[in-house]
Amino acid sequence: MRYKQVILIRKDIKLPAGKACVQAAHASVEAVLKSDKDVIKAWRSEGMPKIVVKVKDEKELLLYYQKAKDAGLTAALIADAGKTVIAPGTKTCVGIGPDEEKKIDQISGTLPLL
């Protein structure tokens, strides 16, 4: 079985590259911390594959977050603290998984790569 994690990042807020990387890292770590230990172990044994994709805005970000939760996938929604370049509470990205690749692809498989 193949496992992966996907990170969804909003494009409408035009985060600087460094800020986008940090937000993606927050989403990845938060989702892993919420995940089943056996799934994490299997994912790690495969090299911890991650895919970063883009969504157009907050509405689309929240739509995919809800779809992931409805499908029983672990998902983490990240809201920025507002200490640097964006307003406090701005929802920036979502981490989904790790989980079975086929389950994640059913939710985010059509989204364009970042």
Helices and strands as residue ranges (DSSP letters): E 3-10, H 17-34, H 37-45, E 50-55, H 58-70, E 75-79, E 91-100, H 101-108
